Amino acid sequence: MKPVVIAGGGTVGLATAVFLGHHGVPALVFERRPAPSGHPRALGVSPRTLELFREVGLGEAVAGAAVRSAVRSRADARTAAELDRTALSSASVPLSDLSPEVPLGHYPQDHLDAVLLPAARERGAVVEFGVGVTDVTPGGVVTLSDGRVVEAEHVIGADGVNSRVRSALGVPTTGPGVFGEPPVNVLFHADLVGALGPMPVMARITHPDVDGILLAVGEDRWALHVGGPLTDEGCAAKVRAAIGADVPFEVVGAIPWRATVRMAERFREGRVFLVGDAARAVSPLGAFGLNTGLADGHNLAWKLAMALRGEAGDGLLDTYHDERHAVAAMVTRQALLRWEDPRLHWDPSAVAERAAVGAWYAPLVTMGYRYDSAAVVDAVPHLPSAEDLAASLDGAPGSHLRHHWVRPGLSTLDLVASRFTLLTGPDGQGWLDAAATSGIPAEPLPEEAAHAVGVDRAGALLVRPDRFVAWRTAGTPDAEVLGKVLATVTGTSGHLPRG
């Protein structure tokens, strides 16, 4: 069989290789840079993203990548030395009843890459640095920077906001593109906690010579986002002013970046798919970009794996664009609203302000959205609430399965085990028998868990490998109907009996 090629070995490309490998599909990954980036870049990881890593057996490794040295709060001050440390709090939005995972701090991308690179290789991926994809055709013919030509079964463009894959395919983009002044990310080492006391993971520095964001990105490692361009001396001067005290520091490096909002009109072109920033780039406030990119790769991986095994039709691959393009449009709008008014993101009490402009409470942006595609039967795309995440995890077709502890250490999400799974209510023996006849894995739920995930006592949920609900029924158990539902969702049949 021809290989699956991933253009781009950054965080999203490596994670996509891990997800593919988890489903038994090894990938060839080509990254134009000579080595993984040493800069932290994006930092915020949502509980939903941690669930993806939990699924593929990387929960503990990713937990070890978290930056825990700083207090998990945000603060404003003229300098780091002048922070009001009595006001620092580690309080965060409680999500323990909505996810089996709770973020432990910041997750710098270079820390994640250090976990994902060996994990991808352990799952069969071949990762080459210093080799970029220079051209690709819709039929999957890939030209590399070293002159090699690879005929791929499928190609995944994970090569960033200035994607060569997207450009080679001629896929147009929409959105304002690059906007705002170009900031610089200054990475430095300093023992700020030891010298000054507790530090928040994020501090807005308002010194007239700095005016930037100070972020904890490792043990004694910090990133200062300030306006640029800067010389080496300028970087040191900004760091010195931001600290506001005589604390030794070492500038490791500085990279410029630009806020960019751009979305490809198509996420699929023949055998080629776009994920992450190659598919869409969003403004940074909200930390939605990385989480959305990782969810892109997760959504695509199981679909490609099923298609390659002959268990799904080409229509299932089309649902990648249908589902993820709609999510990208939503995330782009939500990020722009926050860029215009940061209080919409940071202030949980700004309910009326969010409602007035159509902004969602932050957890819903990464955890509450729904799918409406051919891979969902009778989808219910409308959210019950833009503020209440629990209300959106109600078992409706197209929604994400709600987490509930079935027993200590075992979540309802774990029952899905990366495959189509039928979850039944406590009186759903008939559906368990139908699932056995149809060859579909099934799990009965105790009453409390069934109520939590939105299934009737004698009903059932067909859950996709990505834990989104494909179908819900309270009807009479019927193996033929169940089989045809699965065929409809996977694109191997377009006919579904009703009633």
N, C-alpha and C positions, 0 to 999 in steps of 0.2 A: 504494500500500500504506500502511496505517496505520503510524505510527511505533512504535519501541520506546522507552519512556520509562523513565529511571532516576531514581528519587527519592533524592537524596543525591549531592552532588559532593565527598565526602571521598575519601580514598585508594582505598578499595574501589570506590566508584561510578565514579571516573575510570578506574581500571584496567579495570573491566568494560566501560566505553565503548571503551577502547583495544582490548581483546580482541574485542569485537563488530566494531569497525571493521576490525581485522585480517582478519576473516572476511567483510568486505564489507557489514556491517550498521551504518549510521549510527544514532546514538542521540540522543534529546533528554534532557539532564541538567538537573535542577532542584535547586538547592541553596539552602536557606533563609537561610544566612549571607550577608552582603554581599560576602564575599571569602574566599579560602582561609585556613585557620587558620595563624597564625604560630608556633604552639607545636609542639615536636617530637613530642609524644605517643609512640606506640610506636616502637621503635628497631631491634629485632632482625629481620633478614631472613635466611631460610634459603637454602642453595644451591638448593633446589627452586624457591623464589620467584624467584631470579635467573635460573633457567632459563626461567621464563615470560617475563620481560622480554627475555631473549636471543632467544626465539622470535619476538617481535614487533618486533625490530630496535632495542630500547632498551638493549642491554647496555652500550654505552659511556656513554650518557647517565646511566644509573643508577649506573654505577661512579663517575662524576663527582659523584654526590650523596652518596657515602660520606664519613663523618667518619674521617679517617686520622691526625689529629694526636696522638691518645692511643695508648698502648701497649695492644694487644688482650689485656688480662687483667683480672682482678677482684682487688680487694684490700680489706682491712679496716684501719682506723686510727681513732685518736681524732679527728684532723683531717687535712685534705689536706696540711698542712705536715709532719705527723708520719708520713706514709707511708714504709714501708721501700722505698725505690726500688731498692735492690740486689736485692730479691726480685721485682721486676716482670719479667714474661716475656711475650713476644709469641706463645708457643706456643699452638697451637689444635689441635683434632681434625683430622687429615688426612683430607680427603674428595676429594682430587684424582682418585683412581681410581674414585670413585662419582658424580662430577658434573663437568661441564665448567666449572662456576662455583665460585669460592671467595669468600666474603664478605670485603670489604676493610676492614671496620670497622662502625660503626653507620650506619643509614640512617634518619635522622629523617623522620617523615612529611611535614613541611613541605618538606623537600628532595625527597622523592618526588613530592609534589603539583606542585612546580615543573617536574618532568619530564613528569608524566602529563597535566597540563592542556593544554599545547600539542600533545602527542602525540595526545590524544583529538580535538582540533579538526582536526589534520592528517589524521586518519582519518575525518573526516566528522561528528563529533559537534557538536551545538550545545549549549553549556554556558551556563546562565543562573544568575547568583548573585542573591541577594535575592528569590528566588521559591521557595516551598516547596510540596510536595504536601500538601494538607489533607484530601483524601478520595480513595478509590479503590474501585471495585467489582471483584468477581471477573471481570467481563466486560471489564475494562480501561478503564473510564471514569475519567479522572483530573481532579480539581478542584484548581486552583492557588490560591495565596494572593492572587493579583491578580485573581481572579474568572474566569479563563479555564477552559474545560473542553476536555480533549483526549481523543479516542477513540484509544486505543493498541491496537496489535496484541498487545503484551505489555508488562507493567510489571515493573520490577525494583526492589524495595525495598532500598536500600542506605543507609537513613536512620538507622542507629545503634541503640543499645541501647533507646532510648525510641521506637522506630519508629512513626511515624504510619501508615504503610502497614499494618503488622501489626495495629495497633489498629483501623484502619478495617475490616479484613477480619474482625475478631473471632477471630483465630487465638490460641488459648490458649497459655500458656507454662508450663514446669516449671522447677524449680530454686529455690534459696534466695533469689534476687534479690540485692538490695544487702546487703553484710555488711561487718563491720569498721569501724574508725574512718575518717572522711573525710580523706585526705591532701591536700596541696597541692603542685602542681608549680610551683616557683619558677624562672623562666628568668632567667639573668643573664650578662653579659659580664665576662670577666676574663682576663688573660694569666697563667694559673696555670702553664703549662709554662715560660714565660720567667722567672717569678718564683720558682717552687719546684722546677723540674726535671720529669722525666718523670711523666706522669699516666696511670693506667689508664682504660679506657673506663668502668669502673664501680668505685666505691669505697663501701663501707659505712662511714659516719661514725658513730662511737660516742660522740662528745662528749655529756655529760649534758644539754646545752642544745639538742642537735640530734637525734641518733639518726635518721638518714635515709640516703638513697642519693644519691650524687653521680654524675652521668652526663655524659660528653662528648657534646655534640650539635652541634658545629660548631667552626670555627676560633675559639678564644677564647670559645666559647659553651658554657654549662653549664646543666644542669637539676638542681635539688635537690628530691628528694621527701621531704617532712617532714609531720608531723602538723599539722592545721589546726583551726579557721580562723585566718588571720593578717591583721593589718593591714599596710600598707605598711612601717611601722617594724618590725613583727615579721618580715617577710620579710628585710629588710636585716640584722636581728640574727641570724637563722638562717644566712644566707650568711656573715656575718662570722665567726661561731663555727665554721662548717664549714671555712672556709679555714684558720683558725688562725694567720694571719700578717697583717702589714700590707700587703695587696695591694689596689690599687684595683679596684673592681668597680661595675657598674651593673645594677640590677635592671630587667629589661625588662617583666616582668609575672608574674602568678601566676594559675593556674586550679585550682579544686578538682576532685577526681574521686572516684569510689567504685568499689571492687572489686565486680563484679557477675557473678553466675552465673545465666544465664537462657537457656532454649532454647525456640524455637517448636515446637509439636507437629507442624506441617506447614510445609514450606518451599515448597510450591506450593498456590495456591488459584485454580483456574481459569486465567486468563491472567496471573496475578501470581506472582512468585517472590521469595523473601527471600534475601539474601546478607549476609555479614559479620555485624556485631553485631545487625542487624535479625533475623537468623536465630538467632544464638546469641552470647552473651557469656560469656567465660571469665575466671577469675582470672588476674592478669597474670604471675605467675612462670612463666617458660618462654618468653615471647614467642610464644605460639602463636596469639593472637587475630588479629593482622594477617596472618600467613602463611596461616591457615585461611580468612580472608575473601577474600584474593586468589585462593586456589585455588577458592573457591566461584564467583567471577566467571568464572574460566578454564573451569571445568567446564561452566557454563551457556552460555557464549558460543557454542561450536562447535555445541552441540545446538540452540540457538535458530536459528543460521544455517542449519543443515541443514534444520530444519523449515520455515523461511521460504522456502527454495529448493525445497521439495517433495521433498527427498531423504531425509526421515525422517518417521516417523509420530509421533503424539502420545505414544505409549508411550515414545519416547526422552526426551521432556521429563519424563515421570514419573520416569525414572531419576535426574534431578537430585536430587529429594528422597531417593530410596532410597539413593543413594551419599553425598551430603553430610550427610544427617541422621545416618547411622551414623558418619561421620567426626567430626561435631560431638560426638556422645555420647562417643566415645573421647577426643577432645581435652579435653573438659570434665573427664572423670575424671582424666586425666593431669595437667591443670593443678591440680586440687584436691589431688591427692596431693602435689604439689610445694609448694603453699601450706602444707600441714600439716607438711612436712618438706623444706626447701630442699636438704638434702644429696642427696636423690634426683636432683636436677637438676644440681647443681654438681660432684658428686664422681663421676668416671667409675669409680672403684673400688668404689662402693657397689652392687655387683652383687647380693649376697645380700639387701641391704635392699630393693632394687627388686623382686626376685623374690618376697619375702615379702608384698608388698602389691599386686603386679600392675602395678608401674610399668615403663614402657619406657625404655630409654636414649634420651636426648633426640632424636638425629637420626632415629630411627624414627617419632617422633610426626609430623614434618612430611614425611618422605621415604619411610617404609617401609610405610605403611598400604595396604590393598588394597580393591578394590570387589567387591561381590557384588550384581549387578542383572541386569535383562534385557538390558543392554548389554554383558554378558560371557557367553561360552559356557563352561559347565563351570568356573565360578569356583572358585578354591582360596583361600578367605578366611583360612584359619588361617596365622598367621605362623610360620615355622620357628624364629625366635628373637626374643626381646624385647630382645636386646643386640647382635645382629650385623646391621647394615643390609645388608651384601652378601648375606647368606643370604636376605633377603627380596626381593631384586631378582633372582630366579632364572628369570624368564620364565613363571611360572605365570599362567594367565588371571586377570585382576583385579589383578595386580601392575604396578608401574611399570616401564617398559623401563629396563634398566640402561644407563648411559653407558659407552661404550668408544670410544677414539679409533680411527676407521677409517683416518684419515691425519691429519697435523698440522692442527689447526684444524677438523676435521670429526668431530663426535661421532655415534654411532648415534642420538642424540636429534635431531640436525639432519636426518637422513635422512627423518624422519617429515613434516616440513614442513607441519604443521598440517592434515593430511588423513589419511584411512585409508590405511595403507601396509602392504604385505606384505613382510616381511623373510625372506629364505630363507637356508638354509645353503649352503655352497660347492658342494654337489651338488644344489641345488634347482632346476635348469633347468626341470623339469616344472612346478613351482609358478610360476616366472616366466612360462611360457607360459600357464598357467591364469589368472594375473592379467591378462595382456594380453588374453585372450579376454573376461574379465569387466570390463575397463575399470578395474582397480584399480592404482594406482601400485605398483611393486615394486622392491626393491633387494636384490641379492645381497650377502651378507656374507662376508668372508674367514674362514678357519677360526678364527682367534683371537677375532675379534669375535663370531662365531656361538656359540662356546663360552661367551663372557662373558655374552651375553644369554639363553642357555638354549635355543637352537634346535638340533635335530639337523642333521647334515650335509645330509640330503635333506629336511628338514622346513621348516616355515615358522611365522612369527608374524604374525597380523593385529593391527596396532597402531592404536589409535584416534588421532584428531587431538590428544588431550591426552596421548599417549604411554603410555597404559595398555594392557596387552595384552588384546585382546578375545577372542582364540582362539589356540590352539597346536595344531599337528598334526605328526605324523610319518607320516601316512598317504599313500596313493597320490594324486598330484596329480589334481585333478578340478575343472574350471572351474565346473560346476554346483553342486557342494558349496560352493565358495568364494563364489559369488554368493548362495547361500541363507544362508550364514553372515552375510554382510554385511547381507542383508535382515532377518535375525533380530535382529541387533545394533541396527540403525537403526529397528526397529519397523515396517518395511514388509511383513513377513511373519512369521507365527508358527510356520512349519513348517520344521524342519531335518532332513534325512535323516541317519541314523546309519550308521556303518560305511564 
